[in-house]
Amino acid sequence: GVVNGSLSIHVSGSFASWLSFGVGSVLLGIFFLLDTRGGKSIEWKNAAKTTPWWAWLGGVPGAAFVLIITLLIPYRGAAVVSGINICSQMVVSLFVDSFAFFGCAHRPTTIPRLLGICLMIAGVLMVALG
């Protein structure tokens, strides 16, 4: 995030995010080809039939995440933006667990889990306001 944020000061947030995804895509493409022997170990027809539609869209929130981080870090700092990121992921994860979204196992929200989230939010507020 800090590297992309630094780049965004000199170019633009959207270009910095695009470049980050582009470089990452090339590297992941190479890893994919090595890992799957050119895609041969994947049963594509079966995957297309059995994979839920929303599972193919994982890059959308990833792209939004990289863009938002790239735009915010130069203005709010790495500690605050990272803290907000971690807390927001934990809050969303708590909902995903509680309602068993996306095929996850059901893990009910408990008082200790809620207290942990509240402590994390308090910590981010202390970093942001301190």
N, C-alpha and C positions, 0 to 999 in steps of 0.2 A: 503493500500500500504506500509506503513512504517513497519508494522509488517511482511508482506511477504518479504520486502526488507531486514529486519534484519535476518530473517530465511535464506534467500538466501546466505548470507555471510557465514553461517556455514554449509550449505548443498549444494544445487545448486538451481539456479533460476527455473529450470523446476520442481524439486521436491517441492519447496515451492509453486509454482503455482498449481501443482497437489493437494497438501495437502489442499490448500485453497479451491479449487473447490470440493474436496472430502468432507470436513467438511461441506461446504455450501450445497452440494447436499444432505447429510444426513438430515440436518436441514430442507431444503426445501421439501424433501420427506415426513418428518413427518408432516409439515404444509399442504402439498398437501393432504395427507390421512385424516387429520382432517377436512380440508376445503371442501373436496368433498365426504366425507363419503366413503373413499376407492376408489374414482374414479367413483362412481356410478352416480353422477350428470352430468357427461360429456357424450354427445352423440358422441362417438368415430367415428362411421361410417360417420356421418354427418360432423364431424370435418375433417376427412381425405379427404372427397370429396370436401369440400368448402374452406379449408385453402390453400392459395398460397404456392407453394413449398418453397419459400425463407423464409416464416414465421417460418418454422421448424428449421432453421439454426441459430437462434439467439444466441446460445451458442458459435458458432465459433468466432465471433468478441469478445465475452465476454472472452473467453479463451485467445485469443491473447492479449486483454487488460490487463488481470491479469498478464500474463507472461511479457509483456513489462514493466509494472509498477514495477513488482518485480525486474526485472533486472536493471532498470534505477535509482531507488530511492537511492540505496547505493552510486552511483557515482555522481548524479546531485543534490540530495537533494529533500525532499518532496515538498517544495514550487515551485521549478522550474518544476518538473515533473507534479505536480497537475495543475499548470498554463497552461502548454502545453496541458495537457489532456482537461481541460475546454475549452481552445481556439479551439483546434481541433474539439471538439464536437460541438461548436458553428458554426464553419465554415461549417462542414458537414451538420449540421441542417439547415443552411441558404440555402444550395443547395437543400436539401430535400424539404424544404418549397417552394422554388422558382420553382421547377420543379414537385412538387406534387408526389414525389417518394413514393413507398410503401403504396399508398392509402391515404396519408396525404392530408389535405386541401391545396389548393394553396394559398400561402402568398408571394406576390412579394417582391423581394429585393428592398429596398428603400435606399436612401442616409442615413437617420438616422440609419438604421440597419447596413449598411456598416461601418459607422463611429463608431458605438458601437464595432464592431468586431476589427477595427483598434486600438481603444483605449485599448481593452483587450490585443491585441498582443503587443502593446507598453508597457503595464504594465508588462507582462511576461518578455519582454526583459529587462526592468528596474530591475526586481527581479533577472534575470539570470546574468546580467552583472554588477549589483551594488554591 
